[in-house]
């Protein structure tokens, strides 16, 4: 079976560009002080986290369903329940992803739709109310 050439996975450049995107995302999360809240949720060595996000995004974007093949249904929200995710953490995650997208896919026509989907996914991951202002 040949993959559908119109999937977001293939339109963004397949495995090569997706790996670049995910790698850059974790580099940013690891080095930007303003991403500290999400960085501290992760282990010191980010390689396993990086691989899991790559595998998840591969299937989510219409490429090979690597995460499901290796670990079953993603159950994203359930897997993240042990971590406090408010708008602060969501926004830090999105900041890193936006910068990674800006660097890896600067002029892609895929960007607006992809960004809207990523924002929706990140917002869905919130599992705690924001603290009072």
Secondary structure by P-SEA (a helix, b strand, c coil): ccccccccccccccaaaaaaaaaaaaaaaaccccaaaaaaaccccaaaaaaaaaaaaaaaacccccccccccccccccccccccccaaaaaaaaaaaaaaaaaacccccccaaaaaaaaaaaaaacccccccc
